[in-house]
Amino acid sequence: MIGLLLLLLFVIAPIGLVIHELGHILGGALCRAEYSVLTIGAGSSIIRIKFQKLHIIIGSLYFWGGHSANIKNPGFTRFQKVLISMGGPAANAVVCTLLIYTNSERAGWMDLFLLFNLYLAISNLLPFRIGRRKSDGYLIFENLLARRVEY
């Protein structure tokens, strides 16, 4: 049991977060972002990679969350922001779907990976805000319900 918990914390969760953030990066690429930044973890950066339009930063506490940013000037339209926000949960949902329809005799860690990706897909679609941080669901509703016109 302790082994599965450590596997979840140090392997499965970071991989699920990378998949989630790559979904946002893919959404940004589809909306023609000039460049994107993928940050995994917290603390001092131990790895910095620049690959064409993608900048990757991995922190020493790589298991401590993730964040992505897509940059475009002029900025993204509301519709593009919705697509980018949906990219993360959609990527996790695709992984879940693929795992569900693979061989039914999965190892225990694969079920844990499936469940964690399902958790990320659903929890990130819930609209909530904690301080200045907004969930993907919050950003989706904020942009769908915005009344101002963007240029």
Salt bridges, closest charged atoms under 4 A:
ASP111 OD1 - ARG106 NE 2.83
ASP136 OD2 - HIS20 NE2 2.99
ASP136 OD2 - HIS24 NE2 3.24
GLU142 OE2 - LYS134 NZ 2.89
GLU150 OE2 - LYS81 NZ 3.94
GLU150 OE2 - ARG148 NH2 3.78
